[in-house]
Amino acid sequence: MPERKRGAGQRRGKQPVAAQKRPVIGITATSAAVPQVELSYGVERLEAAGFEVRVHPHVSKQDRFFAGTDLERATALLEWARDPEIDIIWCARGGSGAARVMEIVGKARGIPAGKLFLGYSDVTALLEFTRVHWGWHPVHAPMPGTREFSLLPEADWDALLGVVRAYVEQSEMPALGHRLKYIGKVRPRGAIEAPLAGGNLTVWDTLVGSRYQGVARGRILYFEDVTEGWYRIDRMLQRLRVSGALGGARALVLGTWVDCNDSAMSVLASRVPEGLPLVEALRNPAQHGLPLKPLRKVHESEALLVEIFGEFSERTGVPVLKGLPAGHGPRYAPLPLGRKWRLEKSGRLTLLDRKFSTR
């Protein structure tokens, strides 16, 4: 990571935490290789907010498309997990690889409970794992190894700092709340109070059938995704539905779906004219001047979101709502997971369990 002055950086957001000992954030990388310049800016922003930040040495490593080998990434996570000086563990970025780490750290014993753990996207695999198996406090939150972290909207940055400081001070988190809109006609009979779980749809789907499969029963589920075709989103949702992996969910709330688009393959607009070599013409239509056309109509993303999740709601009887400002942008609202939230019939989603218990 490029050299920089400790504590230098962007002076944005609230004033530094007032305490004799600054809370310590340990940054690790459980997934893909980390962009070092972007991380340096993210670290500076956290330091400017009053935190001491320690970046594990492995974060600069690369192995294929991962931030070091599986063992290196798992070892780093366990070191921070067992380090009594590290209060908060923050993943540098997502990408791919967290599930491979989970397979290794799942065998670890004697992990101290009560730590704050932040990340999203590929880290979805570890958010639920650390809560269930280690008794940690997971937060679906933006990560400092991305450019987006240094460009967070002020409201999301303030909310994020509010959650982290509440953990440090063992006080109440901000009154996090969002107004959502229903998809389809299914409505709850009354307000729903249940723990919030979920994260990236693709990652949640890949864990189905494993011993780390996410639990939907009795939960309000949250999903988001990025750069997935809508036919793939539909396929994942159907697999989750028919497998029973979403059975017992109280409601489904949807975040952002960045660069999730529809596309159609190009096909011949007419038959190959007589006289042209058929095989060659089919192999390279453009070279032979054959016109092409889209196979079908290309649909707008918002329309497909409503159709796909609306159909799911009708089939399952589960209320589905959209508009949660969390995911891969442009909004990154922090979401404390495993805690009780209240979903009103009006569509208002509010965090109820705002107090951190004594560590």
C-alpha positions as CSV (number, residue, x, y, z in Angstrom):
1,M,0.0,0.0,0.0
2,P,1.4,3.5,-0.9
3,E,3.1,5.4,1.9
4,R,1.0,8.0,3.6
5,K,0.9,10.1,6.8
6,R,-0.9,8.4,9.7
7,G,-4.1,10.3,10.4
8,A,-4.0,12.4,7.2
9,G,-6.9,12.4,4.8
10,Q,-10.4,13.6,4.2
11,R,-11.9,15.5,7.1
12,R,-15.5,14.7,6.5
13,G,-18.4,13.6,8.7
14,K,-18.5,13.9,12.4
15,Q,-15.7,14.7,14.7
16,P,-13.3,11.9,15.9
17,V,-14.4,9.6,18.7
18,A,-13.5,11.2,22.1
19,A,-11.7,8.5,24.1
20,Q,-8.3,7.9,25.7
21,K,-7.7,4.9,23.5
22,R,-8.9,5.1,19.9
23,P,-11.0,2.1,18.9
24,V,-9.0,-0.3,16.7
25,I,-10.2,-1.4,13.3
26,G,-8.5,-4.4,11.7
27,I,-8.8,-4.6,8.0
28,T,-8.5,-8.0,6.3
29,A,-9.3,-9.4,2.8
30,T,-11.4,-12.5,2.7
31,S,-12.1,-12.3,-1.0
32,A,-10.6,-10.9,-4.2
33,A,-7.3,-9.0,-4.7
34,V,-7.4,-5.5,-3.1
35,P,-6.7,-2.2,-5.0
36,Q,-4.0,-0.7,-2.8
37,V,-4.4,3.0,-3.7
38,E,-8.2,2.9,-3.1
39,L,-7.6,1.2,0.2
40,S,-5.2,3.8,1.3
41,Y,-7.8,6.5,0.9
42,G,-10.4,4.4,2.7
43,V,-8.0,3.9,5.6
44,E,-7.3,7.7,5.7
45,R,-11.0,8.4,5.9
46,L,-11.5,6.0,8.8
47,E,-8.4,7.5,10.6
48,A,-9.8,11.0,10.0
49,A,-13.0,9.9,11.8
50,G,-10.9,9.0,14.9
51,F,-10.2,5.3,14.5
52,E,-6.9,3.5,14.7
53,V,-6.6,1.3,11.6
54,R,-4.4,-1.8,11.2
55,V,-4.2,-3.4,7.8
56,H,-3.2,-7.0,7.9
57,P,0.0,-7.6,5.8
58,H,-1.7,-10.3,3.6
59,V,-4.1,-7.6,2.2
60,S,-1.5,-6.7,-0.5
61,K,-1.0,-10.3,-1.6
62,Q,-2.4,-11.9,-4.7
63,D,-3.1,-15.5,-5.7
64,R,-5.0,-16.0,-8.9
65,F,-7.9,-13.5,-8.4
66,F,-7.8,-13.7,-4.6
67,A,-6.0,-11.6,-2.0
68,G,-3.6,-14.4,-1.2
69,T,-4.2,-18.1,-0.9
70,D,-7.2,-19.5,0.9
71,L,-5.0,-20.4,3.9
72,E,-3.5,-16.9,4.0
73,R,-6.8,-15.2,3.9
74,A,-8.3,-17.5,6.5
75,T,-5.3,-17.2,8.8
76,A,-5.5,-13.4,8.7
77,L,-9.1,-13.4,9.6
78,L,-8.5,-15.7,12.5
79,E,-5.5,-13.6,13.7
80,W,-7.7,-10.5,13.9
81,A,-10.6,-12.6,15.4
82,R,-8.3,-13.7,18.3
83,D,-6.5,-10.4,18.7
84,P,-7.8,-8.7,21.9
85,E,-6.7,-5.3,20.6
86,I,-8.9,-5.5,17.5
87,D,-12.4,-4.3,18.3
88,I,-13.8,-4.2,14.8
89,I,-13.0,-6.3,11.7
90,W,-13.7,-4.7,8.4
91,C,-13.3,-6.5,5.0
92,A,-11.3,-4.6,2.4
93,R,-13.5,-5.6,-0.5
94,G,-15.6,-8.3,-2.0
95,G,-15.3,-10.1,-5.4
96,S,-14.9,-13.8,-4.8
97,G,-13.4,-16.2,-2.3
98,A,-15.2,-15.6,1.1
99,A,-16.9,-19.0,0.9
100,R,-13.5,-20.7,0.5
101,V,-12.3,-19.0,3.6
102,M,-15.4,-20.0,5.5
103,E,-14.7,-23.6,4.8
104,I,-11.4,-23.2,6.7
105,V,-12.3,-21.0,9.5
106,G,-15.4,-23.1,10.1
107,K,-13.1,-25.6,11.9
108,A,-11.7,-23.0,14.3
109,R,-12.7,-23.0,18.0
110,G,-12.4,-20.6,20.8
111,I,-13.1,-17.4,18.8
112,P,-14.0,-14.5,21.1
113,A,-17.6,-13.4,20.7
114,G,-18.9,-9.9,20.4
115,K,-16.8,-8.3,17.6
116,L,-18.2,-6.0,15.0
117,F,-17.8,-7.4,11.5
118,L,-18.4,-5.3,8.4
119,G,-18.6,-6.0,4.7
120,Y,-21.0,-6.9,1.9
121,S,-21.2,-8.4,-1.6
122,D,-19.1,-11.6,-1.6
123,V,-18.6,-11.1,2.2
124,T,-22.4,-12.1,2.5
125,A,-21.1,-15.6,3.0
126,L,-19.3,-14.6,6.2
127,L,-21.9,-12.2,7.6
128,E,-24.3,-14.9,8.7
129,F,-21.5,-17.3,9.5
130,T,-19.8,-15.0,12.0
131,R,-23.1,-14.2,13.7
132,V,-24.3,-17.8,14.1
133,H,-21.0,-19.5,14.9
134,W,-18.9,-16.8,16.6
135,G,-21.6,-14.6,18.1
136,W,-20.4,-11.5,16.2
137,H,-22.3,-8.4,15.2
138,P,-22.4,-8.4,11.3
139,V,-23.2,-5.2,9.4
140,H,-23.9,-5.1,5.7
141,A,-21.8,-2.1,4.9
142,P,-19.5,-0.5,2.3
143,M,-15.8,-1.5,2.4
144,P,-12.7,0.7,2.5
145,G,-10.8,-1.0,-0.3
146,T,-13.2,0.5,-2.9
147,R,-13.4,3.9,-4.5
148,E,-17.1,4.1,-3.5
149,F,-16.0,4.2,0.2
150,S,-14.3,7.5,-0.3
151,L,-17.4,8.8,-2.2
152,L,-20.1,7.7,0.1
153,P,-23.1,10.0,0.3
154,E,-23.1,12.1,3.5
155,A,-26.2,10.4,4.8
156,D,-24.8,6.9,4.4
157,W,-21.4,7.9,5.9
158,D,-23.0,9.5,8.9
159,A,-25.2,6.4,9.4
160,L,-22.2,4.1,9.1
161,L,-20.2,6.1,11.6
162,G,-23.2,6.1,13.9
163,V,-23.4,2.3,13.9
164,V,-19.7,1.9,14.5
165,R,-19.5,4.4,17.2
166,A,-22.6,2.9,18.9
167,Y,-20.7,-0.4,19.0
168,V,-17.5,1.3,20.5
169,E,-19.5,3.3,23.1
170,Q,-22.0,0.4,23.7
171,S,-24.8,2.9,23.1
172,E,-27.8,3.0,20.7
173,M,-27.4,3.0,17.0
174,P,-29.0,5.7,14.9
175,A,-32.7,5.4,14.2
176,L,-32.2,3.6,10.9
177,G,-35.4,3.6,8.8
178,H,-36.4,3.4,5.1
179,R,-39.6,3.8,3.2
180,L,-40.1,0.9,0.8
181,K,-42.7,0.2,-1.9
182,Y,-44.6,-3.1,-2.4
183,I,-44.2,-5.2,-5.4
184,G,-47.3,-7.2,-6.3
185,K,-50.5,-7.4,-4.3
186,V,-49.4,-9.4,-1.3
187,R,-49.5,-7.4,2.0
188,P,-48.9,-8.5,5.6
189,R,-51.9,-8.6,7.9
190,G,-50.0,-6.4,10.3
191,A,-46.6,-5.1,11.2
192,I,-43.8,-7.7,10.9
193,E,-41.1,-7.8,13.6
194,A,-38.2,-10.1,12.7
195,P,-34.4,-10.4,12.3
196,L,-33.0,-9.1,9.1
197,A,-30.8,-11.5,7.1
198,G,-29.4,-11.7,3.6
199,G,-27.1,-9.8,1.3
200,N,-26.0,-10.6,-2.2
201,L,-28.4,-12.8,-4.0
202,T,-25.8,-14.7,-6.0
203,V,-23.7,-15.5,-2.9
204,W,-26.8,-16.6,-0.9
205,D,-27.8,-18.8,-3.8
206,T,-24.4,-20.5,-4.0
207,L,-24.6,-21.6,-0.4
208,V,-27.9,-23.6,-0.9
209,G,-27.4,-27.2,0.0
210,S,-24.2,-26.6,2.0
211,R,-23.9,-26.7,5.8
212,Y,-23.6,-22.9,5.6
213,Q,-26.9,-22.3,3.8
214,G,-28.6,-19.2,5.0
215,V,-31.7,-19.5,7.2
216,A,-34.9,-17.7,5.9
217,R,-37.5,-19.0,8.3
218,G,-38.8,-16.3,10.6
219,R,-36.6,-13.6,8.9
220,I,-37.1,-10.5,6.8
221,L,-34.8,-11.3,3.9
222,Y,-32.8,-8.7,2.1
223,F,-31.3,-9.2,-1.4
224,E,-29.3,-7.1,-3.9
225,D,-26.9,-7.8,-6.8
226,V,-24.6,-6.4,-9.4
227,T,-23.9,-7.1,-13.1
228,E,-26.2,-10.0,-13.3
229,G,-28.5,-10.6,-16.2
230,W,-32.2,-10.7,-15.3
231,Y,-32.6,-14.2,-16.6
232,R,-29.9,-15.3,-14.1
233,I,-31.6,-13.4,-11.3
234,D,-34.9,-15.2,-12.2
235,R,-33.1,-18.6,-12.3
236,M,-31.5,-18.0,-8.9
237,L,-34.8,-16.9,-7.3
238,Q,-36.6,-19.9,-8.8
239,R,-33.9,-22.3,-7.4
240,L,-34.2,-20.7,-4.0
241,R,-38.0,-21.0,-4.1
242,V,-38.3,-24.6,-5.3
243,S,-35.5,-25.8,-3.0
244,G,-37.3,-24.5,0.0
245,A,-34.4,-22.3,0.9
246,L,-36.7,-19.3,1.3
247,G,-39.4,-21.2,3.2
248,G,-40.8,-19.4,6.2
249,A,-39.5,-16.0,5.2
250,R,-41.7,-13.3,6.7
251,A,-40.9,-10.7,3.9
252,L,-38.4,-9.9,1.2
253,V,-36.9,-6.5,0.9
254,L,-34.9,-5.5,-2.2
255,G,-31.9,-3.2,-2.4
256,T,-30.1,-1.9,-5.5
257,W,-29.5,-3.9,-8.7
258,V,-26.6,-2.2,-10.3
259,D,-25.9,-2.9,-14.0
260,C,-28.4,-5.8,-14.0
261,N,-29.7,-5.6,-17.5
262,D,-31.5,-7.6,-20.1
263,S,-30.1,-8.5,-23.5
264,A,-31.1,-10.6,-26.4
265,M,-29.0,-12.7,-28.8
266,S,-28.8,-11.7,-32.4
267,V,-30.4,-14.1,-34.9
268,L,-30.8,-14.3,-38.7
269,A,-33.4,-11.9,-40.0
270,S,-34.2,-14.2,-43.0
271,R,-33.1,-17.4,-44.6
272,V,-29.8,-17.7,-46.3
273,P,-30.2,-16.8,-50.0
274,E,-29.8,-19.6,-52.6
275,G,-26.3,-19.7,-53.9
276,L,-24.5,-18.9,-50.7
277,P,-22.6,-21.7,-48.9
278,L,-25.0,-22.5,-46.1
279,V,-22.4,-23.6,-43.5
280,E,-20.1,-20.7,-44.1
281,A,-23.0,-18.2,-44.1
282,L,-24.3,-19.6,-40.8
283,R,-20.8,-19.6,-39.3
284,N,-20.1,-15.9,-40.2
285,P,-23.3,-14.1,-41.3
286,A,-21.8,-10.6,-41.3
287,Q,-19.1,-11.6,-43.7
288,H,-21.7,-12.7,-46.1
289,G,-23.9,-9.6,-45.6
290,L,-26.7,-11.4,-43.9
291,P,-28.9,-9.1,-41.8
292,L,-29.4,-9.9,-38.1
293,K,-32.0,-8.9,-35.6
294,P,-32.6,-9.3,-31.8
295,L,-34.3,-12.6,-30.9
296,R,-36.8,-10.9,-28.8
297,K,-37.8,-7.6,-27.2
298,V,-35.2,-6.3,-24.6
299,H,-37.0,-5.4,-21.4
300,E,-36.3,-2.5,-19.0
301,S,-34.7,-3.5,-15.8
302,E,-37.3,-1.9,-13.5
303,A,-40.1,-3.8,-15.4
304,L,-38.3,-7.1,-15.0
305,L,-37.6,-6.4,-11.3
306,V,-41.4,-5.9,-10.7
307,E,-42.4,-8.9,-12.9
308,I,-39.9,-11.4,-11.5
309,F,-40.2,-10.6,-7.8
310,G,-43.9,-9.9,-8.1
311,E,-44.5,-13.4,-9.5
312,F,-42.4,-14.8,-6.6
313,S,-44.6,-12.9,-4.2
314,E,-47.8,-14.2,-5.7
315,R,-46.6,-17.8,-5.7
316,T,-45.3,-17.8,-2.2
317,G,-47.6,-15.3,-0.4
318,V,-44.5,-13.5,0.9
319,P,-44.7,-9.7,0.8
320,V,-41.9,-8.2,-1.4
321,L,-40.8,-4.6,-1.2
322,K,-38.3,-2.6,-3.2
323,G,-36.3,0.6,-2.6
324,L,-33.9,-0.2,0.2
325,P,-30.9,2.1,-0.4
326,A,-28.3,-0.5,0.1
327,G,-26.2,-2.7,-2.2
328,H,-23.6,-1.8,-4.8
329,G,-24.6,1.8,-5.2
330,P,-25.5,4.5,-5.6
331,R,-26.6,4.3,-2.0
332,Y,-24.8,2.3,0.7
333,A,-27.0,2.4,3.8
334,P,-25.6,0.2,6.6
335,L,-27.8,-2.7,7.6
336,P,-27.1,-4.4,11.0
337,L,-28.0,-8.0,10.4
338,G,-29.4,-10.6,12.8
339,R,-31.2,-7.8,14.7
340,K,-34.9,-7.2,14.9
341,W,-36.4,-4.8,12.4
342,R,-40.1,-3.7,12.1
343,L,-41.8,-3.7,8.7
344,E,-45.0,-1.7,8.8
345,K,-48.0,-2.3,6.6
346,S,-47.2,1.1,5.1
347,G,-43.8,-0.2,3.9
348,R,-41.7,1.5,6.5
349,L,-38.7,-0.6,7.6
350,T,-37.2,0.5,10.9
351,L,-34.4,-1.0,13.1
352,L,-35.8,-1.9,16.5
353,D,-32.9,-3.6,18.2
354,R,-30.6,-0.5,18.4
355,K,-28.6,-1.2,21.6
356,F,-25.4,-3.1,21.6
357,S,-25.1,-5.4,24.6
358,T,-22.0,-5.3,26.8
359,R,-19.0,-6.9,25.1
